Amino acid sequence: MRIDGIRISAAVLAIGVAGCDAFSPPLTPDDREVSVARIWNEVLLEGIRNDFARPTVHARNLWHSSAAMYDAWAAYDETASTWLLGKTQAAYECDYTPPRSPRDRQLAREEAVSFAAYRIVRHRFANSPGAEFVAELADATMAELGYDVGNESTAYEQGSPAALGNYIAACYVAYGLQDGSNEANAYAPEVYAPFNPPILPELPGNPDIVDLDRWQQITLTLSIDQAGNIVDGTPEFVGPEWGAVHPFSLTAAEMSTCPRDGFDYPVYFDPGAPPGHDGALAGEYKWGHSLVAVWSGHLDPEDGRGAELIDISPASLGNIQDYPASFAGHRDFYDLLAGGTPETGYEVNPATGVPYEPQFVPLADYARAIAEFWADGPDSETPPGHWFVIVNTIGEHPELVRRFEGTGPVLGSLEWDVKIYFALGGAMHDAAIAAWGIKGCYDYVRPVSAIRAMAGRGQSSDPDDPHCPYHADGIQFIDDPEDPAGDGSNRVIDCVRPGDPLADDPWSLGPDERNVGKIKLYAWRGPLYISNPVFDYAGVDWVLAEEWWPYQRPTFVTPPFAGYVSGHSTYSRTAAELLTRFTGDAYFPGGKSDFPAPMNEFLVFEEGPSVDITLEWATYADASDQCSLSRLWGGIHPPADDIPGRLIGMQLGPGAFDRAREYFSGLH
């Protein structure tokens, strides 16, 4: 589903401007194949791909751009009400007196939408790494559409659509400087400071951690963010106080405060504290982080459980019926040893009446492919933008009928796009506020920190083990009757004992058994085993837990913000719920959406997949659930981060849709 922004933007642009010439009829219908809103959304997505990797900031950029385009459209509508134009948001008032109606409402809308979107793009990406490229793309888009970027007037009173677009953009820029995001100071936190010293994953273990429940920064020799930008120094926590940003649909009734370090963190849909390394939920803490290590042992298509063939079609995957309501319930929901969750699949495609065709592939290829697809790495539009790409792909589907909630008249392309962007943009913005408010409050540890820290203390399964030190905070041994390592140990988390191949330091001149007593994991071997990603893949084997690495690039390791709750889970389930309501159908158009992952071409930092794969989803919720699951195989989140994010999205998505519908109906 990912779209090559430059190539598609050019094609979209060529289609979108067709018919936009001096011979347009007096009353232009809303029937362009590609709307100007879609064109500008593509430009914005390109801006995101060429900026720093900041999911919160870009959820807000998507929201403000979408809302500004919607306001420009709604200004010429008899029913719909605007969001900021003529309204007050976060104590900012955008005064507005409607001018006389234009002779051609559709052309006026397109012009106002374009100027509003253009000005916001130029403002928001003025200081980005790709500022010059984005500016050139935006200017070229305006030129192709036939608009003069030199027209900076905001005097809309005489009926100029360009001036109205400029005025709307000016309102959003001014509003954005007081919406709680701290945009004026590059979105920097005002009070947050990390509790733990950084982890240095290029060195063994995690000896400097103070609190096993709290987040750590990551210090690397070379740090590159998810957008492919080199980061100077140690990356800071992105958005710890984002819960204070002014929302779209979130209400005071859904908010509580979390006081810490002299700051009251606003928290929406507070799920409560995650499992800690000690106390009543210590067992869930150990089990959940250990699961991440165990699942990384699935990432070899020629070894162990990763070589097992599974059906990844909607005939077997998707259609999850229930989600656990407690941390203890995670043990029944996630399969610790085999991977995955309880999914029933579907008997038939409801659009065709024909059963979905099975697709059997190695578990390792499926797990690696979804980890890569949903990771939103370099050249990505970040998780909230990923769902805009999905929406744009839906809009191109030949079987899509643009009816709001699946009923009523067929909408023109511009009306459909401005409304679905408005609703989705508001939902993604609120998802960022909700998820990052919780991240800031609980400041929860990531698996790479927890796994290495627990293993550094020893094991907590057997006080009488003669070779492996016992510690109450240590990691637990995990047995696997299938013996995926093939060494007769029937374990996937164990201890290095005398005679073990890992007992000796590989750089010593002779046997030294210095590693006896250390924890070992049957897991992905890590980026050091990949000399050339075009030809090499790391595979799985026994590794020292102190050297465990998530399935990520060696210059990245894990995102620079706390884990709980998962942003991917919150964004994705919110979007899935909203799209289900907006389209009036839980299923993708045609009953299925898919994405090809070609053999030995799709994976980025190692060779693979070993076979051609097509990722498939019957429903929006299925895509969301797969996105959530991918973060566990990717080593980024334990189950405790995942499920609360999904449950929040199941509330947030419908709430955002209901709020958007009120604006469409003129109720605000």
C-alpha positions as CSV (number, residue, x, y, z in Angstrom):
1,M,0.0,0.0,0.0
2,R,2.9,2.4,0.4
3,I,2.9,4.9,-2.3
4,D,6.1,6.4,-3.9
5,G,5.2,9.9,-3.1
6,I,7.2,11.6,-5.9
7,R,6.1,9.3,-8.7
8,I,2.5,9.2,-7.6
9,S,2.3,12.9,-6.9
10,A,3.3,13.6,-10.5
11,A,0.7,11.2,-11.8
12,V,-2.0,12.4,-9.4
13,L,-1.2,15.9,-10.3
14,A,-1.5,15.3,-14.0
15,I,-5.0,13.7,-13.5
16,G,-6.1,16.2,-10.9
17,V,-5.5,19.3,-13.1
18,A,-7.2,17.8,-16.2
19,G,-10.0,20.1,-17.2
20,C,-8.8,23.0,-15.0
21,D,-8.4,25.5,-17.8
22,A,-10.0,28.7,-19.1
23,F,-12.9,26.8,-20.7
24,S,-14.3,25.4,-17.4
25,P,-18.0,25.6,-17.4
26,P,-19.6,28.2,-15.1
27,L,-20.6,25.6,-12.6
28,T,-17.8,23.0,-12.3
29,P,-18.9,19.6,-10.9
30,D,-17.0,17.8,-8.2
31,D,-16.0,15.0,-10.5
32,R,-12.3,15.2,-11.0
33,E,-10.7,11.7,-10.9
34,V,-8.2,13.0,-8.3
35,S,-9.1,15.9,-6.1
36,V,-6.8,18.9,-5.2
37,A,-7.1,17.7,-1.6
38,R,-5.6,14.4,-2.5
39,I,-2.8,16.2,-4.4
40,W,-2.0,18.3,-1.4
41,N,-2.1,15.3,0.9
42,E,0.5,13.7,-1.2
43,V,2.7,16.8,-1.0
44,L,2.3,16.8,2.8
45,L,3.2,13.1,3.0
46,E,6.3,13.8,1.0
47,G,7.2,16.5,3.5
48,I,6.8,14.1,6.3
49,R,9.0,11.5,4.6
50,N,11.7,14.2,4.3
51,D,11.5,15.5,7.8
52,F,12.6,14.2,11.2
53,A,10.8,11.1,12.5
54,R,8.3,12.7,14.9
55,P,5.0,10.7,15.0
56,T,3.3,13.2,17.3
57,V,4.4,16.3,15.3
58,H,3.3,14.7,12.0
59,A,0.0,13.5,13.4
60,R,-0.6,17.2,14.2
61,N,0.7,18.3,10.8
62,L,-1.8,15.9,9.1
63,W,-4.6,17.1,11.3
64,H,-3.9,20.9,10.8
65,S,-3.5,20.4,7.0
66,S,-6.7,18.3,6.8
67,A,-8.7,20.6,9.0
68,A,-7.6,23.7,7.0
69,M,-8.6,22.1,3.7
70,Y,-11.9,21.1,5.2
71,D,-12.5,24.6,6.5
72,A,-11.7,26.0,3.0
73,W,-14.3,23.5,1.6
74,A,-16.9,24.1,4.3
75,A,-16.7,27.8,3.9
76,Y,-18.6,27.4,0.7
77,D,-21.2,24.9,2.0
78,E,-24.7,25.6,3.2
79,T,-24.7,22.8,5.9
80,A,-21.2,21.9,7.1
81,S,-19.6,23.9,9.9
82,T,-16.0,24.8,10.0
83,W,-13.5,23.8,12.7
84,L,-11.3,26.9,13.2
85,L,-12.5,29.4,10.6
86,G,-14.9,31.7,12.4
87,K,-14.4,29.7,15.6
88,T,-12.3,29.7,18.8
89,Q,-10.1,26.8,19.6
90,A,-7.6,26.7,22.6
91,A,-8.4,30.4,23.3
92,Y,-7.4,31.4,19.8
93,E,-10.2,33.1,17.8
94,C,-10.2,33.1,14.0
95,D,-12.6,35.9,13.1
96,Y,-14.5,35.4,9.9
97,T,-17.3,37.2,8.0
98,P,-18.5,35.2,5.0
99,P,-18.1,37.1,1.8
100,R,-20.6,36.9,-1.1
101,S,-20.9,33.5,-2.8
102,P,-18.5,32.8,-5.7
103,R,-19.8,32.3,-9.3
104,D,-18.3,28.9,-9.4
105,R,-18.3,27.3,-6.0
106,Q,-16.2,24.2,-7.0
107,L,-13.4,26.2,-8.5
108,A,-13.4,28.5,-5.5
109,R,-13.1,25.5,-3.2
110,E,-10.2,24.1,-5.1
111,E,-8.4,27.4,-5.1
112,A,-9.0,28.0,-1.4
113,V,-8.0,24.5,-0.5
114,S,-4.8,24.8,-2.4
115,F,-3.7,28.0,-0.9
116,A,-4.5,26.9,2.6
117,A,-2.6,23.6,2.2
118,Y,0.3,25.3,0.4
119,R,0.9,27.8,3.1
120,I,0.8,25.2,5.9
121,V,3.2,22.9,4.1
122,R,5.7,25.8,3.5
123,H,5.4,26.8,7.2
124,R,5.6,23.4,8.8
125,F,8.6,22.1,6.8
126,A,10.6,25.4,6.7
127,N,13.2,24.0,9.1
128,S,13.1,20.3,8.1
129,P,16.1,18.4,6.7
130,G,14.2,18.3,3.3
131,A,13.1,21.9,3.4
132,E,14.4,22.8,0.0
133,F,12.9,19.7,-1.7
134,V,9.5,20.2,0.0
135,A,9.4,23.9,-1.0
136,E,10.2,23.1,-4.6
137,L,7.6,20.4,-4.7
138,A,5.0,22.7,-3.2
139,D,5.8,25.5,-5.5
140,A,5.7,23.2,-8.5
141,T,2.4,21.8,-7.5
142,M,0.9,25.3,-7.3
143,A,2.3,26.1,-10.7
144,E,0.8,23.0,-12.2
145,L,-2.5,23.9,-10.7
146,G,-2.3,27.4,-12.2
147,Y,-2.0,29.3,-9.0
148,D,0.3,32.2,-8.2
149,V,2.4,31.6,-5.0
150,G,3.1,35.3,-5.0
151,N,-0.5,36.1,-4.0
152,E,-0.1,36.4,-0.3
153,S,-3.2,38.5,0.3
154,T,-5.5,37.5,3.2
155,A,-8.2,40.0,2.3
156,Y,-10.8,37.4,1.6
157,E,-13.7,39.9,2.2
158,Q,-13.9,40.8,-1.6
159,G,-14.5,37.1,-2.4
160,S,-11.0,35.9,-3.4
161,P,-10.7,32.2,-2.7
162,A,-6.9,32.5,-2.7
163,A,-7.1,35.1,0.0
164,L,-9.4,32.9,2.0
165,G,-7.0,30.0,1.7
166,N,-4.2,32.2,2.9
167,Y,-6.3,33.5,5.7
168,I,-7.2,30.0,6.9
169,A,-3.6,29.0,6.8
170,A,-2.6,32.1,8.8
171,C,-5.2,31.1,11.5
172,Y,-3.9,27.6,11.7
173,V,-0.3,28.8,12.0
174,A,-1.2,31.3,14.8
175,Y,-3.4,28.7,16.6
176,G,-0.6,26.2,16.4
177,L,1.7,28.5,18.3
178,Q,-0.6,28.3,21.4
179,D,-2.1,24.8,21.2
180,G,0.2,23.3,23.8
181,S,2.7,21.7,21.4
182,N,5.5,24.1,22.1
183,E,6.0,24.5,18.4
184,A,7.8,27.8,18.9
185,N,10.6,25.9,20.7
186,A,10.8,23.1,18.2
187,Y,8.3,21.0,20.3
188,A,10.8,20.5,23.1
189,P,9.6,19.2,26.5
190,E,9.5,21.9,29.2
191,V,10.0,19.8,32.3
192,Y,10.6,16.1,31.4
193,A,14.0,14.6,32.2
194,P,14.9,10.9,31.9
195,F,15.3,9.1,35.1
196,N,17.7,6.4,34.0
197,P,21.1,7.0,32.4
198,P,21.2,5.9,28.7
199,I,21.8,2.3,27.7
200,L,24.7,1.6,25.4
201,P,23.5,-1.4,23.4
202,E,26.8,-1.7,21.4
203,L,28.3,-2.8,24.7
204,P,27.2,-5.9,26.7
205,G,24.4,-5.7,29.2
206,N,22.7,-2.8,30.8
207,P,24.7,-2.2,34.0
208,D,23.8,1.4,34.5
209,I,20.0,1.2,34.7
210,V,18.6,2.4,38.0
211,D,14.9,1.6,37.7
212,L,13.9,-1.4,35.6
213,D,10.5,0.1,35.0
214,R,11.6,3.4,33.5
215,W,12.6,4.4,30.0
216,Q,16.2,4.8,28.9
217,Q,17.7,6.9,26.2
218,I,19.9,5.0,23.7
219,T,23.5,6.0,22.9
220,L,25.0,4.7,19.7
221,T,28.2,5.4,17.8
222,L,26.0,6.4,14.9
223,S,22.3,7.1,15.5
224,I,19.9,7.5,12.6
225,D,16.3,8.2,13.2
226,Q,13.4,6.4,11.6
227,A,13.3,8.9,8.8
228,G,17.0,8.3,7.9
229,N,18.4,11.4,9.5
230,I,21.7,11.3,11.4
231,V,21.1,12.4,15.0
232,D,23.7,14.4,16.9
233,G,24.3,12.9,20.3
234,T,21.8,10.8,22.2
235,P,18.2,11.1,21.0
236,E,15.8,12.8,23.4
237,F,12.3,11.6,24.3
238,V,10.0,12.8,21.6
239,G,6.8,14.3,23.0
240,P,6.7,13.4,26.7
241,E,4.3,16.2,27.4
242,W,2.2,15.8,24.3
243,G,-0.9,15.0,26.3
244,A,-1.2,18.7,26.9
245,V,-1.8,19.5,23.2
246,H,-5.3,20.7,22.3
247,P,-7.3,17.8,20.9
248,F,-10.0,17.3,18.4
249,S,-12.6,15.0,20.0
250,L,-11.1,14.1,23.4
251,T,-13.1,15.5,26.3
252,A,-12.4,16.6,29.8
253,A,-14.5,13.6,31.1
254,E,-12.0,11.2,29.4
255,M,-9.0,13.0,31.0
256,S,-7.2,12.6,34.3
257,T,-3.9,14.0,35.5
258,C,-0.7,12.3,36.4
259,P,1.5,14.4,38.6
260,R,5.3,13.8,38.4
261,D,8.4,15.9,38.7
262,G,6.4,19.2,39.1
263,F,4.2,18.6,36.0
264,D,0.7,17.4,35.8
265,Y,0.7,15.1,32.7
266,P,-2.8,15.1,31.1
267,V,-3.8,11.5,30.4
268,Y,-6.8,10.4,28.4
269,F,-8.3,6.9,28.7
270,D,-5.8,6.2,31.5
271,P,-5.2,2.4,31.5
272,G,-3.4,2.4,34.8
273,A,0.2,1.5,35.5
274,P,1.9,-1.2,33.5
275,P,3.5,-4.3,35.1
276,G,6.5,-3.5,37.2
277,H,9.6,-5.6,37.7
278,D,8.5,-6.2,41.3
279,G,5.2,-6.2,43.1
280,A,1.9,-7.9,42.2
281,L,2.5,-7.9,38.4
282,A,6.2,-8.8,38.4
283,G,5.4,-12.1,36.8
284,E,3.7,-10.4,33.9
285,Y,6.6,-8.0,33.5
286,K,9.0,-11.0,33.2
287,W,6.7,-13.0,31.0
288,G,5.9,-10.2,28.6
289,H,9.5,-9.0,28.0
290,S,10.6,-12.6,27.7
291,L,8.0,-13.2,25.0
292,V,9.7,-10.6,22.9
293,A,13.0,-12.4,23.1
294,V,11.3,-15.8,22.4
295,W,9.5,-14.4,19.4
296,S,12.8,-13.0,18.0
297,G,13.8,-16.7,17.7
298,H,11.1,-17.1,15.0
299,L,13.0,-15.0,12.5
300,D,14.9,-17.6,10.6
301,P,13.1,-19.2,7.6
302,E,15.4,-22.2,7.7
303,D,15.6,-22.9,11.4
304,G,13.3,-23.8,14.3
305,R,9.8,-22.6,14.5
306,G,10.5,-19.9,11.9
307,A,10.7,-22.6,9.2
308,E,7.2,-23.8,9.9
309,L,4.7,-23.0,7.2
310,I,1.6,-21.0,8.2
311,D,-1.4,-19.7,6.2
312,I,-1.2,-15.9,6.2
313,S,-4.4,-15.4,4.2
314,P,-7.7,-14.1,5.6
315,A,-8.8,-17.7,5.5
316,S,-6.8,-18.2,8.6
317,L,-5.7,-14.8,9.9
318,G,-7.8,-11.9,11.2
319,N,-11.3,-11.8,12.7
320,I,-10.1,-11.6,16.3
321,Q,-13.2,-11.9,18.5
322,D,-12.0,-10.8,22.0
323,Y,-9.1,-8.9,23.6
324,P,-7.9,-9.5,27.1
325,A,-9.1,-7.0,29.7
326,S,-6.2,-7.5,32.1
327,F,-2.5,-8.1,32.0
328,A,-2.9,-11.6,33.3
329,G,-5.1,-12.3,30.4
330,H,-2.3,-11.7,28.0
331,R,-0.9,-15.2,28.6
332,D,-4.0,-16.8,27.0
333,F,-4.1,-14.3,24.1
334,Y,-0.5,-14.4,22.9
335,D,1.1,-17.8,22.1
336,L,4.4,-17.5,24.0
337,L,6.2,-20.3,22.1
338,A,4.6,-20.5,18.6
339,G,3.8,-16.8,18.2
340,G,0.6,-15.1,17.1
341,T,-2.8,-14.6,18.7
342,P,-6.2,-16.4,18.5
343,E,-7.4,-15.5,15.0
344,T,-10.3,-17.4,13.3
345,G,-10.1,-16.0,9.8
346,Y,-13.1,-15.9,7.4
347,E,-15.0,-18.6,5.5
348,V,-15.6,-16.4,2.4
349,N,-14.9,-13.0,1.0
350,P,-18.2,-11.2,1.5
351,A,-17.7,-9.1,-1.7
352,T,-17.2,-12.1,-3.9
353,G,-18.8,-15.0,-2.0
354,V,-15.7,-17.0,-2.7
355,P,-13.4,-18.4,0.0
356,Y,-10.1,-16.6,0.4
357,E,-7.2,-18.5,-1.2
358,P,-4.7,-19.9,1.4
359,Q,-1.1,-18.6,1.3
360,F,1.4,-20.8,3.1
361,V,4.8,-19.2,3.9
362,P,7.4,-19.7,6.6
363,L,6.6,-18.1,9.9
364,A,9.9,-16.2,9.8
365,D,9.1,-14.6,6.5
366,Y,5.7,-13.5,7.6
367,A,7.1,-12.1,10.9
368,R,10.0,-10.3,9.3
369,A,7.8,-8.9,6.5
370,I,5.2,-7.4,8.8
371,A,7.9,-6.1,11.1
372,E,9.4,-4.3,8.1
373,F,6.1,-3.1,6.5
374,W,4.7,-1.6,9.7
375,A,8.0,-0.3,11.1
376,D,7.7,3.0,9.2
377,G,11.5,3.3,8.8
378,P,13.4,5.6,6.4
379,D,11.3,7.3,3.7
380,S,8.2,6.6,5.7
381,E,5.3,8.9,6.4
382,T,5.3,7.7,10.1
383,P,2.5,5.6,11.6
384,P,-0.3,8.3,11.4
385,G,0.7,9.1,7.8
386,H,0.8,5.4,6.9
387,W,-3.0,5.3,7.5
388,F,-3.4,8.3,5.1
389,V,-1.6,6.2,2.5
390,I,-4.0,3.4,3.2
391,V,-7.0,5.8,2.8
392,N,-5.6,7.1,-0.5
393,T,-5.2,3.5,-1.7
394,I,-8.8,2.8,-0.7
395,G,-9.8,5.9,-2.7
396,E,-8.3,4.4,-5.9
397,H,-10.1,1.1,-5.5
398,P,-12.4,0.5,-8.5
399,E,-15.1,-1.1,-6.2
400,L,-15.2,1.9,-3.7
401,V,-18.4,3.8,-3.8
402,R,-18.0,7.1,-2.1
403,R,-21.0,7.1,0.1
404,F,-20.6,8.5,3.6
405,E,-21.3,5.7,6.1
406,G,-22.1,3.6,3.1
407,T,-25.5,5.3,2.5
408,G,-26.9,8.3,0.8
409,P,-25.7,10.1,-2.4
410,V,-22.4,9.4,-4.0
411,L,-19.9,12.1,-3.0
412,G,-17.6,13.9,-5.4
413,S,-13.9,13.3,-5.0
414,L,-13.1,16.6,-3.3
415,E,-16.0,16.3,-0.8
416,W,-15.0,12.7,0.0
417,D,-11.3,13.5,0.4
418,V,-11.7,16.6,2.6
419,K,-14.2,14.8,4.8
420,I,-12.2,11.6,5.3
421,Y,-9.0,13.5,5.8
422,F,-10.7,15.7,8.4
423,A,-12.1,12.8,10.3
424,L,-8.9,10.7,10.1
425,G,-6.6,13.6,10.8
426,G,-8.5,14.5,13.9
427,A,-8.5,10.9,15.0
428,M,-4.7,10.5,14.4
429,H,-4.1,13.7,16.3
430,D,-6.1,12.5,19.2
431,A,-4.4,9.1,19.2
432,A,-1.0,10.8,19.5
433,I,-2.3,12.9,22.4
434,A,-3.7,9.9,24.2
435,A,-0.8,7.5,23.6
436,W,1.9,10.1,24.4
437,G,0.1,11.4,27.4
438,I,0.3,7.9,28.8
439,K,4.0,7.5,27.7
440,G,4.9,10.7,29.5
441,C,3.0,9.7,32.6
442,Y,4.3,6.1,33.0
443,D,7.7,6.6,31.3
444,Y,7.9,2.8,30.7
445,V,10.9,0.7,29.8
446,R,11.5,-0.8,26.4
447,P,12.3,-4.6,25.9
448,V,16.0,-4.1,25.0
449,S,16.5,-2.4,28.4
450,A,14.4,-4.8,30.4
451,I,15.7,-8.0,28.9
452,R,19.3,-7.0,29.3
453,A,18.7,-5.7,32.8
454,M,16.9,-8.8,34.0
455,A,19.5,-11.1,32.5
456,G,22.3,-9.1,34.1
457,R,20.8,-9.9,37.5
458,G,20.5,-13.6,36.7
459,Q,17.6,-16.0,36.7
460,S,14.5,-16.1,38.9
461,S,13.3,-19.7,38.2
462,D,15.6,-22.0,40.2
463,P,17.3,-20.9,43.5
464,D,19.2,-24.1,43.5
465,D,20.7,-23.9,40.0
466,P,24.5,-24.6,40.5
467,H,25.6,-22.6,37.5
468,C,23.3,-19.7,37.1
469,P,22.9,-17.1,39.9
470,Y,19.5,-16.6,41.3
471,H,18.0,-13.1,41.7
472,A,14.4,-12.2,42.4
473,D,14.6,-9.6,39.6
474,G,16.2,-12.0,37.1
475,I,14.8,-13.4,34.0
476,Q,12.9,-16.7,34.0
477,F,13.8,-19.9,32.2
478,I,11.4,-20.8,29.4
479,D,10.9,-24.4,28.3
480,D,9.8,-25.3,24.8
481,P,8.9,-29.0,24.3
482,E,9.5,-28.7,20.5
483,D,13.2,-28.0,21.2
484,P,13.6,-25.4,18.3
485,A,17.3,-25.1,19.0
486,G,17.7,-28.8,18.3
487,D,20.2,-29.3,21.1
488,G,18.0,-31.4,23.5
489,S,17.8,-28.5,26.0
490,N,14.0,-28.0,25.4
491,R,14.5,-24.4,26.4
492,V,14.5,-21.0,24.6
493,I,15.8,-19.1,27.6
494,D,18.4,-20.8,29.7
495,C,21.8,-20.4,31.4
496,V,25.3,-20.9,29.9
497,R,26.8,-24.0,31.6
498,P,30.2,-25.6,31.5
499,G,30.9,-27.0,28.0
500,D,28.4,-24.7,26.3
501,P,29.6,-23.3,23.0
502,L,28.9,-19.9,24.4
503,A,31.0,-20.5,27.6
504,D,34.2,-19.2,26.2
505,D,34.9,-15.6,25.0
506,P,35.4,-16.0,21.2
507,W,38.4,-13.6,21.4
508,S,40.3,-15.6,24.0
509,L,43.2,-17.7,23.0
510,G,41.9,-20.8,24.8
511,P,39.0,-22.0,27.0
512,D,38.2,-19.5,29.8
513,E,34.5,-20.3,30.5
514,R,34.0,-16.6,31.4
515,N,30.4,-16.7,30.2
516,V,29.3,-19.6,32.4
517,G,26.4,-18.5,34.6
518,K,25.2,-15.9,32.1
519,I,21.7,-16.0,30.6
520,K,21.4,-17.1,27.0
521,L,18.4,-16.7,24.6
522,Y,17.5,-18.6,21.5
523,A,16.9,-15.5,19.4
524,W,17.7,-13.4,16.4
525,R,21.5,-13.1,16.2
526,G,21.5,-9.3,15.5
527,P,22.9,-6.9,13.0
528,L,26.6,-7.9,13.6
529,Y,25.8,-11.0,11.6
530,I,24.8,-9.1,8.5
531,S,27.8,-7.9,6.5
532,N,25.8,-7.2,3.4
533,P,22.0,-6.8,3.7
534,V,21.6,-7.7,0.0
535,F,22.9,-11.2,0.6
536,D,23.0,-11.9,4.3
537,Y,20.4,-12.5,7.0
538,A,21.3,-13.0,10.6
539,G,19.3,-16.1,11.4
540,V,18.7,-17.3,14.9
541,D,20.8,-19.2,17.4
542,W,21.8,-19.1,21.1
543,V,23.0,-15.6,22.0
544,L,24.0,-14.1,25.2
545,A,21.1,-12.1,26.6
546,E,23.5,-9.2,27.4
547,E,24.0,-8.8,23.7
548,W,20.3,-9.3,22.6
549,W,19.2,-6.9,19.9
550,P,15.7,-6.2,18.7
551,Y,14.9,-6.9,15.0
552,Q,16.0,-3.4,14.0
553,R,18.7,-1.5,12.3
554,P,22.0,-1.2,14.2
555,T,21.8,2.6,14.0
556,F,18.3,2.7,15.5
557,V,17.5,-0.1,18.0
558,T,14.2,1.3,19.4
559,P,12.2,4.5,19.1
560,P,13.2,7.5,21.3
561,F,10.2,7.5,23.6
562,A,8.7,5.3,26.3
563,G,7.0,2.1,25.3
564,Y,3.7,2.1,27.2
565,V,1.3,2.4,25.4
566,S,2.2,1.4,21.9
567,G,1.7,4.3,19.5
568,H,1.3,1.8,16.6
569,S,-1.5,0.0,18.3
570,T,-3.3,3.2,19.3
571,Y,-2.9,4.9,15.9
572,S,-3.9,1.8,14.0
573,R,-6.9,0.7,16.0
574,T,-8.2,4.3,16.1
575,A,-7.9,4.5,12.3
576,A,-9.5,1.1,11.7
577,E,-12.5,2.0,13.9
578,L,-12.9,5.3,12.2
579,L,-12.7,4.0,8.6
580,T,-15.2,1.2,9.4
581,R,-17.7,3.9,10.5
582,F,-16.8,6.4,7.7
583,T,-17.1,3.8,4.9
584,G,-20.0,1.9,6.5
585,D,-18.1,-1.3,6.0
586,A,-15.7,-3.2,8.2
587,Y,-14.1,-4.7,5.0
588,F,-11.7,-3.1,2.6
589,P,-13.3,-2.5,-0.9
590,G,-13.6,-5.8,-2.7
591,G,-13.3,-7.7,0.6
592,K,-9.5,-7.6,0.7
593,S,-6.5,-5.3,0.5
594,D,-3.0,-6.6,-0.1
595,F,0.6,-5.6,-0.4
596,P,3.4,-7.6,-2.2
597,A,6.7,-8.3,-0.5
598,P,8.9,-9.9,-3.2
599,M,11.4,-12.6,-2.4
600,N,14.8,-11.3,-1.4
601,E,13.8,-7.7,-2.3
602,F,11.4,-6.4,0.4
603,L,13.4,-6.6,3.6
604,V,15.8,-3.6,4.1
605,F,18.5,-4.5,6.6
606,E,18.8,-8.2,5.8
607,E,18.1,-10.5,2.9
608,G,14.5,-11.7,2.6
609,P,11.8,-12.8,2.6
610,S,12.9,-16.2,1.3
611,V,9.7,-16.6,-0.7
612,D,7.3,-14.2,-2.4
613,I,4.8,-12.9,0.2
614,T,1.6,-11.0,-0.2
615,L,0.4,-9.4,3.1
616,E,-3.4,-9.5,3.1
617,W,-6.2,-8.0,5.2
618,A,-9.9,-8.5,5.0
619,T,-10.9,-5.7,7.3
620,Y,-9.4,-2.5,8.6
621,A,-9.3,-4.1,12.1
622,D,-7.3,-7.0,10.7
623,A,-4.7,-4.6,9.3
624,S,-4.6,-2.8,12.7
625,D,-4.2,-6.1,14.6
626,Q,-1.3,-7.1,12.3
627,C,0.3,-3.7,12.8
628,S,0.2,-4.2,16.6
629,L,1.6,-7.7,16.4
630,S,4.5,-6.6,14.2
631,R,5.9,-4.6,17.0
632,L,6.4,-7.6,19.2
633,W,8.2,-9.6,16.5
634,G,10.2,-6.4,15.8
635,G,11.4,-6.4,19.4
636,I,9.9,-2.9,20.2
637,H,6.9,-3.7,22.5
638,P,5.9,-6.4,25.0
639,P,2.2,-7.4,25.2
640,A,1.6,-4.9,28.0
641,D,2.2,-2.0,25.6
642,D,0.1,-3.4,22.8
643,I,-3.3,-4.4,24.2
644,P,-4.1,-1.1,26.1
645,G,-3.3,0.8,22.8
646,R,-5.8,-1.3,20.9
647,L,-8.5,-0.9,23.6
648,I,-8.0,2.9,23.6
649,G,-8.3,3.0,19.8
650,M,-11.5,1.1,20.0
651,Q,-12.9,4.0,22.0
652,L,-11.1,6.8,20.4
653,G,-11.9,6.0,16.8
654,P,-15.7,6.0,17.1
655,G,-15.6,9.1,19.3
656,A,-13.5,11.0,16.6
657,F,-15.9,9.9,13.9
658,D,-18.9,11.1,15.8
659,R,-17.3,14.5,16.4
660,A,-16.4,14.8,12.7
661,R,-20.0,13.9,11.7
662,E,-21.3,16.7,13.8
663,Y,-19.2,19.1,11.9
664,F,-20.4,17.7,8.6
665,S,-24.0,18.1,9.8
666,G,-23.4,21.7,10.9
667,L,-23.9,21.0,14.6
668,H,-20.9,23.0,15.8
